[in-house]
Amino acid sequence: MKKNSPGISRRKILLGALNGTGLLLLSGCENIFNRLHQNQSMLTVLESVEGLNRRFLRLLTGRNKLAQEFSEKDISRYFKPNGNPPPFTMEYVLDATNGWPFWRLQVAGMVKQPVDLSLQDLRAMPARTQITRHDCVEGWSAIAKWKGVPLTEISRRVEPEASARYVVFYCMDTDARGSHYYESVDLHDANHPQTILAYEMNDQPLPIEHGAPLRLRVETQLGYKMAKYIHRIEYVASVKEIGSGRGGYWEDQGYEWYAGI
């Protein structure tokens, strides 16, 4: 959700909750908020507040409440690319130039039937098309048309084990330090009807700047949850042993894991 929008912002919710418990005396004091995020002893408190917020929002919206969908005329003329630059390795460039003949999506982890899927395999699976708004934590939004495979179709094929609780998305893009982007959602959001692995944008193959050949669209959350350049998916019981243990690239740097809007 946009920072300046009239809706519920993630930061305002956390600040408000902390104020309500007496932990913050000055409403909206983001310097204090940022220092709390850097204080390990306070992260447990913040995570607890976030968990309460997640349960509260899901209670309000219901299990399969859909994000607003729009018409063709609402599609934005310009959609700002978010996240890291494309992974311009020689392998990536050659594969993109030739239509992704070598790219594969590996799906494994706590599943009964691991799979290795080509882009053609994904295109042959049942698809969903949706026109939705992307809300970035930086304060901008844009509307686009997406087509892709519902994540439920992937789950149906691989059959997650009963102990699986999260789906982790591993990406090909890196930051300046060489750290790979990754993200995760729980099975609640993985099974949402609008959670898809998109390979088309506005009736065209997914552009490189928007995550080609495959990106996540989880329309009930903020843009940083929507991982791009995906090449591997893993079903896991916990995210504590992945990265810094907070469930995502930006979450490891202080963002909230649940970015519901």
N, C-alpha and C positions, 0 to 999 in steps of 0.2 A: 504494500500500500504506500502511496505517496506520503512523504513526511508532512506536507502541508494540507493534506486532504481532510475533509470533515469527518471521515470515518475513524475507526479505532486504529491507532498506530501502535506498533509493537513496543517502541520505546516508552510511549506515554503510559501504556498499560503497566509495564514494569515499574516505571517511576511512581505511578499512582499507587500500585500495590505496596511498594516499599514505604511510601509516605504513610499509607494506612497502618502499617505496622510500627511506625515511629522510627524507622531506620533512616529516613530522610526528613529533615526539618524544613528544607527549602524546596517547595514544589518546582519541578522542572529543572533542577540543578544538574546539568549534564556533566559538569566537571566531576562532581561527586560520583555520578553514575559510572563515568569512565574509570575512575579510580577503583570503584568497587569491582568492576570487571577485571582489573589487574590484581586484585587481592584474592588469593586462592581461598582464604577462609570464608569469603563472601560468596564464592561461586555456587556453593551448595544451596545457600539461601535463594540466590537468583534462579537456579534451576528448579527449586521447589515452587517459586512463584510462577515460573514459566509453565510448569506442569499443571498447576491449578488453572492458569489462564487457558491452556490447551483444552482441558476438560470442560471448562466453562463455555468456550466458543463452540465446541462440538456439541454440547448440550443444546445451545441456542440454534444451531444450524441443522442439526440432524445428520445422520450418517451419510446420506447421499445427496445433500443439498448441493445444487449445481451453482457454479459461478455464472454470472450473467453472460449470455451470448448475444452477439450483435448481428447485423445484416452486412451484406457486401458493401453497401454505401458508407458504412462506418469505418471501413478499413483505413488505417493511417497511411498518408502518403509517404511518411518516413518513419522507420522503426530503428531507433538507435541500437547498435549492437552493444550488448552488455558483457561484462566479464573480461577474461584474459584475451590477448590476441590469439589468432589461430595457431595451431601447432605446425609451423612451417618447417618441418623436417623434410628431407629428400623423399622419404617413404610416403609421407602424407601428401606432398605435392604431386608426386607421380600417380598415386592412387586416385586423387581427386581429378587429375587431368584425364584419366582414362575411365572415369565413371565408377570408381570404387570396386574393381574386380577382386582385390585382395583383402579388403576390409572385412572383418567378421565381428559379430557381437557374441561374446562368450557369456553364457549364463550358467552359474554354478553356485557353490556354497551348500547350504543345507536344503538340498533338493533331491528328489528321487531320480530325475531324468535330466542331467545337464545337457545343454544344447550349444551348438556353434552355428550361428545363423548368418547368412549373407544378406546384403541389402535386398536382393531379389526374394529371398525367403520371407523377409519381413513384409515386403510389398504384396506377397501372395496371401498373407494372413488377413483375417477380418480387420477392417480399418474404421476409424472414427474421424469425422471432420468437424471442426468447431471454430467459430470466430469469437475470440476472447480478448480481454484486455490484459496486457502485461503491466504490472505495477512494480516499479523499481524502488528500492529503499533510498536511492539517490534523489528521488522526488519527481521523476517523470513517468509517463505511461504511454502506451501505444496499443493499437488494436490490429490484430492480424488473423489470418485464416490458417489453421494448422490441420494437417492430416497425418495420421500415424496409427500405430498399433496400440490398442489399449493394453496397459500393463497387465490387466487381468488375463489377457490372452497368453502372455508370456508365462504367467503363473500357472495357467491351466496346462500348458505344455510341460513345464518342469516339475510340477507338483511339489511345492514347498513342504518340508517336514513340519510336524506340529510345533516344534520348538523354535522355528524361524519367527522372528519378530520384526525385522527391518530388511529393507532392500537398499543396497549400497551401489552407487553408480560411479564407476571409475572412468576418468576422462583422459584424453590425449593432450590437452593444453596444459601449459606450465606457467608459473610466474617467473619473475626475474631471477629468483633463487633456484629455479629448476624444480620446484615443488608442484606435483600434479594436482589438478583440481579433482575433488570428489564430493559427493553429496549423498544424503540418505533420507528416506522417508519410512515411516512405519507401515505395517500392512493395512492399517485403516485408510491411509491416503493412497497407498499403492492400489487398493481395490476400488478407489473412487472412479465413477464412470468417465470423468474428464481427465484422468491421469493417463497420458499417452506418451509413446516414444515417437516423436514426430520426424518424418523424413521429407515432408513438403511444407512450404510456406507460401501462402497466396497463390496456390495452384502451380507452383514451380518447385523443382528440387530444392531442398533446403540449402540456402546460400552458405558459403564457407564462413562468413562473418557471423552467422547465426547458428553455427554448430554442426555443419555438415560432417558426416552424413546423417547423424542421428543426435537428437537432443530430447531432453525430458520436458514435458509440459505438465505441471501440477497446478491447475488453475485456481486452486483454493489457497495458494500461498504466494509470497513475494518472489520477485524475479531471481534472487540469488539462489533459490532452491532448484531452479530449472537448469540442471547441468547440461553442458554442451559437449560435443565431440566425444560422445560415449563410445567405449569399445568393450566394456566389461560390466556385468551386473552380478552381484553376489547377494544371496539371501543369508542372513546371519541372525544369531540370537541376541547379539549385543554389538554396539559400535564402540565400546570402551577401549578395545585394542587396536582400533584403526586410527591412523593419524595421531592427533593429540587427544583423541577419545571423546570429542564433543559432537561427532556425527557429520562434519563437513568442513570444507576448506575455510569458509568465512566463519563458521562457528568456532573453529579452533583459534580464531583471532578475536573472538568476543561477541559475535553475532548470536542471536537466539536460534536454537535448533528448530523450534516450531515457529514458522513465519506466517501463520494463518491470517487471512484477510476476510 
